[in-house]
Amino acid sequence: MTVDEALEQAILLHLAGRLVEAEVLYRAIVQAVPDHGDANYHLGLIALDRGHGEDAVGLMRQAVAGNDGMARFHFGLGNALMETGRRQEAEASYREALVLEPEYADAWYNLAVLLRDRGNLAEAVVGFERAVALTPGFCAAYNNLGIVLTRLGRTDEAIEVLRRARAAFPGAVELILNLGAALLETGDLDGAISHFQQALELNPDSADGHNNLGLVLKDVGRAEEAMVHLLRAQELMPDSVSAFRNLLLAITYQPDWTPEQRFAENRRFEALYAAPLYPSAVRFDNDRDPGRRLRIGYLSSDLRTHPVAFNLLPMIEVHDPDQVELCFYAEVVAPDALSERFMARAALWRSTVGLDDAAVAEQIRADRVDVLVILAGRFDKNRPLVAALRPAPVQISYWDAATSGMTAMDAFITDRVQTPRRGTELFTERPIRLPSLYIRYPMDNAPPVAPPPMLDNDYPTLGSFNNPAKLSDATLALWARLMEALPTARLRLKYKGWFGSEAVAGRVTAAMAAHGIDLGRIDMRGGMDDAQSHLAGYGGLDLALDPFPFNGATTTFEALWMGVPVMTLLGDTFMSRWSASMLTTLKLDGELVAATPDDYVDKCVRLLADPARLADLRAGLRQRIAASPMCDGRLKARQMERVYRALWRRWLRQSCPDDTLVITG
């Protein structure tokens, strides 16, 4: 049998799945012709199929050496390098394949996937577009093109691409799900829900379908239905950290869960995902001087135009450089003007885009960070499990909604109102109670405060500009009671354009109709407006209503800054005491913090019955906030520097003499 005949026979066996027999023939060819490109290439494919990445790299390199001008050999080498995590080398191999064969659709696709994962979305779009153009039946390329366009904010293009693809591939569940996600980005909640439901009709066991539907149902306030789907998603993909984080976030919107139930779910997160990562011992070589300047690491996906960034920047920009050195680990695909302000204060700015948690932890450890601050761990694309790898001696949860559930997290930053000492909420971390928590720069470009509109109207206007996800059934029921107690009052609701959605508006009208409230008294605003118009809209409210158990934070601050008092119901969780904390800081808790639903209604009625008091309160609110700790970044910076120092010294006292920290629990 000639070499060519042996190769033909081996390939036939390979295609038939008879890998052992094929391998024997390939190896015989290589023994006769060591640099035989095709034989080494196919042996590399077999090695990849078996998960032997390093063997595949060696074989693919041998194939390239035998015939450097063959595009598919460079492509195969790229795949093997990707399997072993050598992405930069893989990119070079894919690009070489495309130099040799510019119309190589699979190479365009794999290069685009690599670029997408590294955060180079604009170039990834080009790759996916080329793959689609070269192979119109390339469903995965269409799908990924839609995903990346959505991430870039080019949602109209994404929707067009995904609709075109769906017409070609009507049974492709992933296309339907991603089309729903793109519609959600445009504020089309009804369209998103419809598409997620269609995907589940095609595949009732689609974990992504249950996850996506659960998230959007949470967004429209249908919390109980959302939990059913999110729990099902977690059952279907028990290895998905993302699915479980979505579940933990949804729990914070649930009014009826007990503290023990909430805590148990967070501990289950630790048991499933964090505890297996806990090292038995960790050695740190950080300088142990208790008084030296500390290196503080902030890990976040929100170091951009985002509420977390707005709440962090007033402190960051006035940190004492003699006390702390700032390092940022940013899961930010497209840094913006706000990102640049963090960069300006950074001793180190590290992009974590495209890195796994282990690589991020390794970088933090290599940078000798003393105190790692993980921001808003359960939200967005944040990375709570980096803490499980213990990359820093001290690890802090800041701006999250509840306990991380992890014993690897040392402290949870809160305040005396949000987490009272005899409260019922449970934490694995040590709660660090500041005098107050919320911080924000004064909104210097905001429109002027308007007088109470009820002075000109013959009725009071109540309102909320909060995310509909926060409008629990209990919240809507209480607001309906309030509307009964104030028979001339109007209720105005607005959030982006979401109240133009039937999924959102229908819940509100159903709740109000159940209490006999004339729906003509309910004003639900659809459509988007710019920042100035949004803030000016508060001028049309006499009193803002805070939802529960997930209070407003940014929304509460905006209302107060615009002179609108906010009435809140005090809950038993960190998130259900946000507004109470802010109002206590302003010494307005006596008037605006209610202990019970009856108290909520009574205080609203009492305040609205006194227009002179309302006008006086409104006129002085902005000045009151500006002079308070809520706008004092320097005070917050000094407080947090003392916290960092105290936790650092505590670690020094508790750590073992040989500098090894033993992880338990």
N, C-alpha and C positions, 0 to 999 in steps of 0.2 A: 504494500500500500504506500503510495507516495505521500509526501507531507500535505499536499493540497487535498488528496482524498481523505486523509486522516482528519484534517481540519473540517471538511464538509461533514464527515460522519460525527465528529465530536459536537458540532453545532446542532445537528439534528437531535442527538441525545440530550443536549442541553435544553433545547426548546421543548422536548418531551418531558422534562423534569427529571431525567435520569442523570443526576449530577455526579454521582460517584463514577459512573462509567465514562461520562464526558470528561471528568477531571483526569482520569487515567490517560485518555488519549491526548488531552492538552499537554500534560506533563511529558508524555513521550515526545511530542513535537518539540517542546522546549528543550528537552535533553538533546535532541538532534540539532536544533537551531536555537541557541539560548536567547537570542534577541528577536525571536519571532513575535512580531507585534500582535497579531490576532490571537495567538495562543495565550500570551501573557495577559492580554486584555480580557479574554473570557475567563481565565483563572482569577483575575481580579474581580470580575462580576460574581463568581462563585464565592469568593472570600467575603465580598460585601453582603451577599445573600445570607451567609452564615454569621454575620456580625463581626468578622475578623478584619477590622478596619486597617490596622497597621500592615497586615499581610497584603491587603488590597492596594494600599499606597505603594508598597514595594513593587508589586506586580504591574501596576499601571505605569509606574516610572520606567519599568523595563520595557513596556509596550511603546511608550513615547520614545525611549532611546532607540528602539528598533525601527521606528517610522515616525519621526517628529512632525511630518506633514499631514498626519491623519487627525482630523478634528475630533472624531469620537474617542480617540485615545486620551486627548487632553480633557475632554468632557468626563470620561471615566475617572481620570485622575482627580478632577475637581470634586466628583462625588465621593471618592474615597477620602480626600482631604476634609471634606465637610463631615464625613462620618467620624473622623478623629478630632474634630473641633478646630482644625487649622483653616479658619475662614479666609484669612488674607491670601494664603497660598491658593485656596480653592478659587477665589475670585480671579486670580491671575490665570489659572488654568481654564476657567470658563471663557475669559476674554481671549485667550490664545485660540481656543476652539472657534470662536466667532471671527477672529482674524482669518483663520483658514477656511471657514465656511460661514459667511455672513447670514445665511438663511437657515441656520440651525435652530429650529424653534425650541427644542428641549433645552439647548444651552441658554437661549434668551430667557426661558422660563426659570431655570435653576439660578441663573445670575440674578434675576429679578427677586426671587425669593430670598436669596442671601442679602441683597441690598435692602429689601423690606425689613428683614430681621435686624439689620444694623442701623435702621433708622433713616436710610437714604431713600426716602419715599419718592422724590421727584424722579430720580433715575430708575427706580423700580417700575414706575409707571411706563417709562419708555420700553423697558424689557418686556413687560406683560403685553403692551400694545403690539410689539413686534411679534411675540409668540402668537397672539390672536390673529394678526394679519397673515402670518405664514401658515397657520393651521386653524381655519375657521371652526373646526370641531373641537378645539382645545378648551373643554369646559372649565378645567381648573384655572387656566389662564384668565378666562373671563371673570371667574369668581374672585381671583386675587386682584385683578385690575379694579373691580368694583370696591373691594375692601380698602385698597390703598387710596383710591380717589376719595373715598369717604373720610379716611384719616386725614387727608390733606385739606378737607373742607370743600372739596369740589363735588358736592353731593349731587348737584343736578346732572353732572357727567356720569357719576357713579350710577345713579338711578337709570339713566338712559342705557348704559352698558349692561346693567343687570337685567333690565326688562328685555332687551334684545336677546340676551343669553337665555333668559327664562323661556322665551318663545321657542328657541331652538332646543332647549333641554327642559321640557315641562315637568319632568319627574325629579329634577335635581334639587334635593331638599336644601343643600347648602346655599344654592343660588337664591332660593326663596327667603331663607333666613337673612342673608346679607342684603337682599333688597329691602326686607323689613327694617334692618338696622339702618340702612341709608335713609329710608323714609322717616325713621325716628329722629335722625339728625336734623331733618328739616322741620321737626315739630308735628309731623303727621302721625299722631299717636294712633288714630283709628286705622290708618293704613298699616302701621307696624303691627298692631295687634292682629289684624286680619291675616297678614302674611305669616306671622308666627303660628297662628292657628291652622292655616293651610298646610304649613310644613308638618305639623303634628298629625294632621289628617293623613298625610302621605306616610309618615313614620311616627307612630305613637310613642316609640321608644327613643326618639331623638333627644339626647341629653342637651344639646345646644338649643333645640327647640323649646324644651321646658325651661331652660335657663333664661333664654331671651324673653319668652312670654312672661315668666315670673318677674323679671326685672321691669318690664314695661307696665305690668299690672301693679307692681309696687309704685311706679312713677305716677300712675293715675289714682292712687289711693285705695286700690282694691287689695288690701294687705292680706286678708285671709286666703283669697284665691292665689295671690302671689306666693305665699308660703307653700301651698300644695305643690306648685310647679318647681319651686326652688329646692324643696326637699326631694322631689322626684329626680331632678337633675343631679343632685348630690349622690343619690342612690345609684344612678346610671353611670356616673363617672366619679367613683370614689377617690380616684387619684388626682382629681382636679382641685387644686388649691383655689383657683379663681371661682369655681362654683360654690365652694364652701364660704369664701369671703363674701360672695353675694348674699348667701344665706344669713351670715352674721350681720351684714348691713341691714337686711330686711327686718331682722328681729328688733332693731332699735326703733322701728316704726310701730311695733305691736304694743297696744295699750294694756293687754290682758295677761302678758307673761309675768310670772313671778320672778323675783331676783334670783332664786335658785335655778329656775329654768334657763334664764339668760346665761348665768354663770356656767351651767352644765354644758351648754352648746359651745361656749368659748373654750372650755377645758377639753371638749371633744376635738376641737380644732388642734389644740396642742397635741393631744394623744395621737391623732392621725398624721399630722404633718410636721410638727415642730420636734416632738420628742425623738423621733427616729434620727433627727439631724444633730441632736445634742452630743457634743464630744464628751468623752469621759473626763478629760482634763485639758486645760488650755494654758499655754505658757505665754505671757506677755513680756516684752522687753522694753516697755515704756519706762521712761525716766521716773523714778518713784519719789521725786522731790514733791512734798505736799503743797509747796507754795509757788511752784513755777507756773509759767503761762501754760494753760491747758489747750490742747488741740480738740476742738469741738467739731464733730461731723454731723451734718444734717442730710438725711436720706429722704428724698421726696420726688414724686412725679409732678408736684404742684408749684415748682419754682418758676412760675410764669404768671400770666394774667389769670388769677384764680383766687378765691377767698382765702385759702391758706396762706398764699404769698402776701396778700394784703394784711393779714393778721400777724405775719412774721416780720415783715420788712421794717416796721417802726423800731423794733428791737435790734435787728441785725445791723442797721445803719448807724447805731450808736453804741454797739458793743465796745468795751474797753480793750484796745489792742494790747495793752500790757497784761491783761488778765486772760484773754482768750484769743486763739487763732482759729479762723473759720475755714472749714472744708465742706464743700457741697458735693453730694453724690446725686446727680440729677437724671431722672428718667424722663427727660424732656426732649422730644423729637425735634421740635421747632422752637428754640429759644427766642424770646421776644424782648421788648424794651424792659419789662419787669425783670426778666432773667438777667439782663445786663446789669441791673442794679445789684443783684446778688453777686454777680461775677466781680463787680468793682470792689466788693468787700472780702473777696475770697483769697485765702492763701493758696487754696487748691480748688479747682472746679473740675470734677470728673463726670463725664457722661457715662451713664450705666446702660444706655440703649444698646440692645443686642447682647448684653452680658447676662449670664444666669446668676442666681443668688450666690452660688459658691464663688464665682469670679468677683462679684461685688464685695463679698465678705473678705476675700483674699486681698483685694485692693485696699480696703479700709484698714485691715491689719498691717499691711505693708506701709501704710501712711502713718502708722502709730497714733491713730485716733485714741484719745483718752475717754471721751464721752460721746457716744453715738446717740443722736436724737432721731427717732423714726417718726415722721410726721404723718398723721391721718392714716394709720396703717390699714384700715379695712376699706378705705375709699380709693377710687380711681385706679391707677397702676402702681400703687405703692407696694412696698416689699417687706411685710412684717417678718417673713421667715429668714431674712438676713440675720435678725437677732438670734435665731435659733443656733446659728453657726458661731455665735459669741465672738465677733471680730473686735470688740472693744471691751475694756474692763468695766465700764459703766454704760448701761443701755436704758434709754428713756423713751416712753411713749408720750407724744405731745400732739394735741389737736385731734385725737381719735375720739370715737363716740362711746367707747366702753373699754373694759379691760381687754388686753390682748389674749388673755387666757394662758400666757406663757410664763413659766417661772424664770426663763432666761431674760425677761424684761424686768429691770430693777425698780423703775419708778414710773408713775403716771402723774402727769402735771394737771392739776385741777385747782379749785379754790374752795374757800370755806362754805360758800353757798351751794355750789354744784355737787360737792361731796362732803356733806356734814359728817362730823366725827361719829355720830351715832346713827348714821344713815343705814339703809338696808342693802344698798348696792354692794356687790362683792367684787374684789379685785385680787389677781395674783400679784400685782405690783404693789409697791408701797405708795399710797397716794401722797403727793406733795402738794399741800394746800397753800396757794398764794393768797394774799389779801383779796385779789380779784384776778380774773384770767383774761378777759377780752381786751384786745388792744387793736387800735386802728388809727391811721393818720386822719386828721381832720379832712373833711371833704370840701376843699377850698373852692372848687368849681361848681358846687351845688347851687341850685336856684335859691332865692330867699325864702324864708319861712312865710307861709300864707296864714292869715287868720282862720279860725274855725269856719268851715263853710256853712254850718248850721246857723250862723249869725245872719246870713242872707237867705238861706233856705228855711222852709217851715218843717224841716225834718233833720235828724242826725244821719250822717253817713258813716257806717262801720266798714271795715275792709281788711283784707289780707292780700299781700303780694307774695306769699310764700309758695314754694313748690307744692303742687297738689298731692304729692306723695305724703306730705305732712298732715293733710286733712283727713285724719282718721274718722271712722264712723262716729266715735264718741265726740270728736271735735265738732262735726257737722250737727250732731244732735244738740250739743250745748249751744251752738250758735243759733239753731232754730228756736230753742227756748228763749234766748236773748231777744230774738226778733218778735217773739210773742209778747215779751215783757215791754218792748218798745214798738208799739203798733204802727208808728209812722216812720220807723227807721228804714233805711236802705242798706243793702249789703253789696259791696263792690269787691270782686275777686279778679286778680290778674297775675299771670306768671308767663313771661315770654308770650307765646301765642297759644298756650295750651288750653286755656278755657274756651277756645273755639272748637275744641274736640268734643265729640259726643261722649266719648269714654269718660272725660272729666266732667263736662257740664251735666251729663245725665245723672251722675252720682249726687251732685249738689241739688239739682232740681228734685230728684226723688226724695232726698232727705228733707228738704224744705216742704215739699207737698205732703209728706207723711205727717207733718206737724200743722198742716193747714195754712202754711205761709203763702200769700199771694206771690206767684212767681214774677209778677211785674215789679216787685220790690228788690229783685236780685239782678245785679248788673255784672255779667261775666264778660271780661274784655278779651277778645282775640287779637291777633296781630302783634307784631314785634314793634318795639320803639327803641330809640337810642337812649344812652345813659341819662342825658339831660331830661328828656321827656319822661323817662321812667321815674326819676326823682321828683319831677314836677307833679307827677300823678298823685303823690302823697298829699299835695295841697287840696285834693278833693275829698280827703278823709278827715272826719272829726276824731275818730278813735280807731286804732289798729288792734286787731284781734290776733293773739298768738295761738298757733295750733299746739297740740300735744298728742302723744308724749314726745315727739321730736319737735322741739321749739325752733323758732327762727333764731338766727345769730346775725349774719350779715343783714338780713331783712329787718331784724329788730333795730340794729344800729342805724340803718338808713331811715327807717320811720322816725326814730327819735331825733336824728340829725335834722330831719325836715320838720321837726316840731310836733310830730304826731305821737301822743301818748300810746303806749302799748300795754294792753291788759293780758296778763299771763296767769295760767293755773299751775301752781307749784306741784311738781311730780316727785317721784322717788328715784329717778335716775339722773345721771350726769346730763344727758341730752334734754331731759324734761325740766331742767333748772337753769338753762342758758340765760333766758330772758330775765329770770328772777335774779341771777347774779348781776347782770348789767343794771337792772333797776335798783338793786341794793347798793351798788357802787354809786349810783346817782342819788341815793337816799329817797327813792320814790317807792320803795317796796310797800309802805303802808297803804298807799293809794292804789297801786297798780299790780300787786302780787296777791292773787287770791288763793286761799287755802283749800276751798272746796268749790264744786260747780255752783252751788247756791251763792257762795261769796263772789264768784266771778260775775254772775248776773247782777247781783246787788251793787257791786262796785261800779260796773259799767253804767247802770241806771243812775246811780248817785252822781257820778262825774258828769254825765250828759245832762243832768237836771240843773247843773250849775255852769251856765255858759261863761260867766265871768271868771270862774276858777279855771275852766278849760282854756280860755284865751290867755290867761296869765301864765299858766303852765306851759302852754305852747310857745309863747313869746320868749321864755327863758331857757328852753330845753337845749338849744344849740350851744349857748354859752356855758351851760352847766356841764355838758359833755366835754367841751373843749378844755375846761379847767379840771377835769376829773382824771383819775388814773387810766381811763379808757383811751385817752389820747396822749399818754405820757410814756413814750417809748424808752426814754432814758431810765425812768423808774423801773420799767419791766426788765430792761437789760441788766440793771444792777441786781434785781431780785433773782433773775435766772443765773447770773454769774455766781451768786452766793449758793444757789442750789447746786450748780455744777461742782463748785469747790467742795461743798459739804459731802456730796455723793462720792466724789473722788477720794476725799480723806477717809470716808467710811470704808470704801473699797480697800484702801491701803491698810486700814486696821484689820479688816477681816480676811484679806488674802493670805495665802500660805507663805511662810518664810522663803520658800524656794521659788516664789513668784508664780506658782501654779494655782489657777483658780479651778476648784473642783465643782462641777455642775451636778446638782442633785435635783430630784423631784420629777 
